[in-house]
């Protein structure tokens, strides 16, 4: 295999990789996400907190972070 052939093959594989990623994204958009839908109230609360001064917290571990999320 020549260098030109290897380069062409690499470009084709990269193109296929991008196309598969786009198709996956499209299918998830058309169908439901396997993780489910988020509650609108949760999304609104999180978005509001990201711009407020309350969003500047430090969590010392995943348990503390999850405990804070459960309060919402």
C-alpha positions as CSV (number, residue, x, y, z in Angstrom):
1,X,0.0,0.0,0.0
2,X,1.4,3.3,-1.0
3,X,1.4,6.4,1.2
4,X,-1.3,8.0,-1.0
5,X,-3.5,5.0,-0.6
6,X,-3.0,5.0,3.1
7,X,-3.8,8.7,3.3
8,X,-7.0,8.2,1.3
9,X,-8.1,5.2,3.4
10,X,-7.5,7.2,6.6
11,X,-9.6,10.1,5.3
12,X,-12.4,7.8,4.3
13,X,-12.4,6.1,7.8
14,X,-12.5,9.5,9.5
15,X,-15.4,10.6,7.3
16,X,-17.3,7.4,8.1
17,X,-16.6,8.0,11.8
18,X,-18.1,11.5,11.6
19,X,-21.1,10.2,9.7
20,X,-21.8,7.4,12.2
21,X,-21.5,10.0,15.0
22,X,-24.1,12.3,13.3
23,X,-26.4,9.3,12.7
24,X,-26.3,8.4,16.3
25,X,-27.0,11.9,17.4
26,X,-29.9,12.1,15.0
27,X,-31.4,8.8,16.2
28,X,-31.1,9.9,19.8
29,X,-32.9,13.2,18.9
30,X,-35.7,11.3,17.1
31,X,-36.1,8.6,19.7
32,X,-35.9,9.0,23.4
33,X,-32.7,9.1,25.3
34,X,-32.1,5.8,27.2
35,X,-31.5,7.8,30.3
36,X,-35.0,9.3,30.1
37,X,-36.3,12.9,30.2
38,X,-35.5,15.5,32.8
39,X,-38.2,17.2,34.8
40,X,-38.7,20.7,33.6
41,X,-38.6,22.1,37.1
42,X,-35.2,20.4,37.7
43,X,-33.8,21.9,34.5
44,X,-35.1,25.4,35.3
45,X,-33.6,25.2,38.8
46,X,-30.2,24.1,37.6
47,X,-30.1,26.7,34.9
48,X,-31.1,29.4,37.4
49,X,-28.4,28.3,39.9
50,X,-25.7,28.2,37.3
51,X,-25.9,32.0,36.9
52,X,-26.5,32.8,40.6
53,X,-23.9,33.3,43.3
54,X,-25.1,30.2,45.0
55,X,-23.5,28.1,42.3
56,X,-20.0,28.7,43.7
57,X,-19.7,25.7,46.0
58,X,-17.0,23.2,46.7
59,X,-17.8,19.6,47.0
60,X,-15.5,17.3,48.9
61,X,-16.7,14.2,47.3
62,X,-19.4,12.6,45.1
63,X,-21.6,11.9,48.1
64,X,-21.7,15.7,49.0
65,X,-22.5,16.5,45.4
66,X,-25.3,14.0,45.1
67,X,-26.7,15.1,48.5
68,X,-26.9,18.7,47.2
69,X,-28.6,17.5,44.0
70,X,-31.2,15.6,45.9
71,X,-32.2,18.8,47.7
72,X,-33.4,20.3,44.4
